[in-house]
Amino acid sequence: MKPPYLARFLVPRLPFFYGWVVLGCVCLAGFARQGPAVAVLSIFLVPMTTEFGWSRMAIAGAVSGGGLLAAFFSPLIGPVLDRRGARLILCLAVLGTGLATMALSLVHSLAVFYLLFCFARLIWAGPFELGLYGALNNWFIARRAVAASIATLAQTSGLVALPLIAQYAMLGGNWRDGWVAVGATVLIVGFVPTFLLLVRTPEDVGLVPDRRPGTGAATAPVAEPRFSRAAAMRTPAFWLLSLYTMLVYPVQAGVSLHQAAHLIERGLPPTAAATVIAVFSAMTALSGFGIGFLPRRWPVRYGLLAAALAMSGGAFALIAVDTLAGACAAGGLFGLGVGGILTLLPVAWADYFGRESFGAIRGAALSVQVAAQAIGPVLSGALRDWSGTYTDSLLVFGCLAALAMGAALAARPAQAP
């Protein structure tokens, strides 16, 4: 696909590497991605179930339904990303997310809620995940972890801002205003920069990854592995990273969605629960940003191990919280782990298998991720409806994250074919 005119105009005139402009587009699209995030939906959980009488499991089912759809479509989207680039995918993703979340303000039945929210979650879990990191990994190799940490910071800033935007829009008592505010924010922030400035690869505009040709001590491209999807799937690393993903993502999605409802049931007021979610999101951002600046010589699997440890500790700590300070500490610890997996897993897939077939490889692995995310909210909602509290689900999630530590430690880079 031909690069947009504005990008072709700017590339030879900018005094810095155009990859940073691409990273800026990724950051804004990543912020907009969070419209249907589980942390945002958690703000609507109590008012919507109160008005309609829906169960928590019914709400969680929409998250899972969208994830299952993404599990089916992601392997099909990945090869399209490799051929056409991220610009088309991300533009359509922002438009679809913004319109779907605004339309949620018109919901009067569970069926319509499922239709709209499953569609938004499909986009969130599939096209956004592939498009954001496909663009980033094409433009950065040596600086990939730093770029990923900045992109994670932008995405988690959306997790901080959008629940607060929704909460303040709902102060008059109408949750429908919250969805309008979320959808409008998604469209305003995400679409225009992506449409006007995003370029598929540096080679499309005469550049190389990480820098402009002729700058620095070396001008040759940084060496990287080159795996096809079939070759990647024959390596132990592919399946160990997939196992780690399968263990941590039910924890991430299940705890995130039901966090506010759990805290309200523990006696915290709704505004305090929203504050805890903001702290959780802020610590996610801090962890995701900081971890990208660790020395690249450190094995990425050690960071994945530390992230799983923090998620396990946070899930266990949330069980008995009854004060705002304790809830912030537990939510913050859990957020540290979530920030780690959000930054490091996309880096690990690109570092282990290269960027040539990143979309196809990541699309196959993404089926595991989004299916795991789909299981978490339903499992948590079902256990809560069965027992009357979230204690059992938090115990299960703490144990799953602990098991993921072993998978992380064993996931060594694959030998290039």
N, C-alpha and C positions, 0 to 999 in steps of 0.2 A: 504494500500500500504506500502510495506517495506521501511523504511527510507534509504536514500542513504548511501553507504559505508563510505564516508568521514565524514558524520555527526555522524554515529555510532562510528567511530574512535575518533572523537573530544570530544563528550559529556563527557565521564568520565575523560578526560585529561585537559579540560579547567578549569581555576581557577574562572570562572564566569558563570553565568546562560546562557545556550545555547539560551534562548529566545532572547538575544541581537544579536546573530548571525542571527537568523530568522528575526529579525527586520531590520538588515542590508540588507538582501536579499530583503525584502519588499521595503526598501528605493530605492535600485537600480532598481528594477522592476517598482516602482512608477515613478522614473525619466524617464525610458524608455517609460512608458505609454504615455507621453505627445507628442509623435510624431504626432498624428492626432488631437491634442487639438485645440480648436477654436482660441486660441491665436497664435498658430503656423500658422494655415490656414490664419489668418488675414494678415500675412506678404505677402502671395501669392495672396491676393484678387485683388489688383490693377494690378500687372503685368499680371496675368492670364486673367482677364476680358478685359484688354487692348489688349492682343494678339488675343484672340478668339472672343471678342465681346459678351461674355456671360453677362447676367444681374446679379446683386447682389443676387437677389432672386434665380436664378438658382444655384449659388454657395452654398447659404445657404441651398438649398434643399438637397444637399448631406449630410450635417450635420444631417438634420432632418431625412433623409431616413435611415441612419445608426442607429439613435436613435430609430426609430420605429421598426427596425429589432431587436435591443437589447431588446426592450419592450416585444417582442414576445418570444425571446429565454431565457431571464434571469430567468423566473420561472422554466424552464427546467434545466438550469445549476446549480441552487441553490442546489437541492438535490444531484447532482453529487459531488458538493463541500463537502457536509456533509459526503458522503461516501468515496470519493477518496482523498480528501485533495486539498490544493492549488497548490502543486508543478506541477502537470500535467497541470492544467489550466493555470498557469502563464507562464510555458515554451512555450506552444502553443501560448499564447497571445503575448509574446515577438517576437517569430518567425514570426507570421502572421503580426504584426504591422510593424516590420522592413522591411520585403519583400514588403508589400503593399505600404509603403511610398516611398521606393526606386523606385518601379515601376511607381509611379506617375510622375517621371521624363520623362517617355516615352509617356505621354498622348498627343493625338492630337484631341480627340473628347470629347464631353460632356458625351456621354454614357460610355466611358472607364473611365473617371474621376469619374463618379457616381459608377461604379462597384468597383473600387479600394478604393475610399474614404469611401463609405458606409460600405465596409467590415472592413476597419480600424476603423471606428467609432463604428461599432457593437462590435468589440473587446474592444475598449476603454471604452464603456459604460457598457458592460455586464461582460465578463470574468475578465477583470482587476479589476473592482470595487469589484466583489465578491471575487476574489482570494486574493487581497491585504488585505482586511479587514477580510476575513475569516481566513487567516493565523495569522494576528495580534491578533484578538480577541480570538483565541484558546490559545495563549501563555500568554496573559496578562488579568487580571481581575482588581485587585487593582490598577495596574499601567497602565491600559488601556488608560486613557486620555493622559498620558505622552507619551506612545508608539505611539498613534495616532497622537500626535502633531509632533513627530519626523518624522513619515511617511509623514505627510502633508508637512512638510518643504522640504523633499526630492522631493515630487511631484511638489511643486511649484518652487523648484530650476530648475526642468526640464522646467517649464513654463518660467522661466527667461532665461535659457541657450539656449533652442532649437530655439526660435525666433531669438536670436542674432546669433546663428550658421547659421541658414538659411539666415539671412540678410547679413552676411559677405561672405557666399558662393555665394551670388547673386551679389556681388559688381561688377563683370565683366559684369553685365547686363543680365545674363541667370538664370531665375527662376528654370530651371531644375536642375542646380547644387545644389540649395537649398534643393530640395527633396532628392537628393542622400546623402547629408550631414546629413539630419535628419534621414533617414533610417539607415545609417551606424552607427550613434551614438546610436540609439535604440538597435541594435544588439550587439554592443560592450559592452555596459553598462549592459544590462539586462539579458542575457541568462545564461552565465556560472555560476554565483553564485547561481541563482535559481535552476539550474539543479543539482549542486553538493551538496548543503548545506540545502535546505529547507526541513523541517520535518512537517508532518501534525499536530500533537498535542504533547504536552510535555509528555503525558502518553505513547506515542509510544516509547520513549527512557528512560522510568523510571523516569520522572520528573513530577512536578506539576506546574500549572500556577504561574508566577511571580518570582519563585526562585527554587533553588535546594532543595530537601528534606533534612531536618536536619539543615537548615540555618534559622536564625531569631528566634523570640520568639515563633512563632507558626508554626507548620508544616502541619496542616490541610488545605485543600483547602479552598479558600475564598468562602463564600456562594454566590450563584447567582440564579436568577430565571430560571425556566425550562419550556418554553412554546413550544408546537408544533405550526406548522403554523396555523392549524385550530383554536387552542385556542387563539393565538395572534390576529387573525382577528376578534375575537368576542369582543375585548376590544376597548373602545373609544381611548386609546392611539395610537393604530395602525393607526386609521383613521385620528386622528389629526396630527400625524407626517407625514402621507401621504399628507394631505391637505397643511401643511407647505411646504413640498417638491414640491408639484404641483404649489405653488405660487412663490417660490424663484428660481427654476431652469430655467424657461424661462428667467428670468432676468439675471442670471449668464451667460447662453449661448448666449442670444441675444446681450447683451452689449459686451461680450468678443469678439465675432466674428467680429462685425462691428466697434469696437473701433478705429482701425487704419484708416479705411476708413472715419469715421466721423471726426476724427481729421485732416486728409488731406483736407477734404472738408471745414473745418473751417479755413484753411489757413496755417496749420503747414506742414513743409517739411516731407518727408517719414522718414528720420533719426530721427527727433524729435518725430514722431508718434511711432517709434520703441522704443525710450527712454521711452515714457510714458507707453507703454506696459510692459517694463522691470520694471518700478517703480510699476505699478499695480501688477505685479507678485511678486516683492520683498515684498510689503506690504501684499500680500496674504500669503507669506511664514512667515513673521513676526507674523501676527495675528494667523495663524494656529499653529505655534510653541508655541507662548506665552500662548495661551488660554488653552493648555493642562496642564499647570502647575498651573491653578487656583485650589483652594481647592476642593476636591471631594465632600465635604458636600454641596457645592453650587449647587442648582438644575440646571441640564443641560439646561432646557428650558429657563432660564434667559440668558444664553449665546446665544441660538438660537434667542431670541428676539433682543439682541444687534446686532447680525450679520445682521438680516433683516433691522434694523434701519440704519446701515452703508451702506448697499446696496441701500436702498431707497435714502438716502442723496447723495450718489455718482452718482446715475443715474440722479437725478435732476441737480446736479452741472455740469455734463458733457454737458448739453444742450447748454450753451452760452460760452464755453471756447474759447479763441482766443489767448492765450499765452501759452508758454511751462510751466511756473510755475503754472498757473491755471489748465492746463490739468493734470499735475503731481499731484496736490492736489486732484482733483476730482477722478482721476484714483486710487490714493492711498487710498482714503476713500472707494471707491468701493471694492478695493482689501482687505481691512480690513474685510469687511463683507463676501466676498467670502471665505477667509481663515477660518473664523468662521464656516461656514456651512460645509466646507470640512472636518474639524476636528470633529465637534460636532455631526453631523448627524449619522455617523457610530457608534460613541460611544453611542449615545442615543438608537439606535436600539439594540445594544448588551447589554447595561445596563438594558433596559426595558424588554427584552425577553430572555436573556441568549445566550450561545454559542452552546448548543446541537443541535438546529435546525436553527442556524443563517443563513446558506446558503438558506434554503427553505423560511424562513421569509423574509430575505433581498432580495431574488430573486423576490418574489411577490411584495414587495414595490419598487424594482428597476424599475419595469415596469412603475410605475407612474413617477419616476425620469427621466428616459430616454425619455419618451413621452413628459414630460414637457420641457426637454432640446431640443427636436426636434421642439417644437412649437416656441420657442424663436427666433432662427435665421430666420425662414421663416417669422414670424410676423414682425420682424424688417426690413428684406429685402423688404417685400411687402409694408410696410408703407413708406419706403424710395423711392421705385420706384413710388409709387402713389403721394407722396407729394414733392419729390425732395430733402428732408432733413431727418435727423434722429430725429428731434425734437419730432414728435408724438410718435415714438417708445420709446424714453427715458421717456416721460411723462407716458406712459402706464406702463413701467417697474418700475418706481418709485412708482406708486400707488400699483402695485401687491406686491412689497416688503413691503410696509406699511401695507397691509392687512395681510401679513404673521406674523406680530408681534402678532396679536390676537390669531392665531392658536398656536404659540409657547407658549404663556402664559397659554393656556388651556390644553396643552399636559402634564398631570401629569402621573407618572409611573403607570402601570397597576398592579392590585392585582394578585399575583401568583396563578395559579389554584391549 
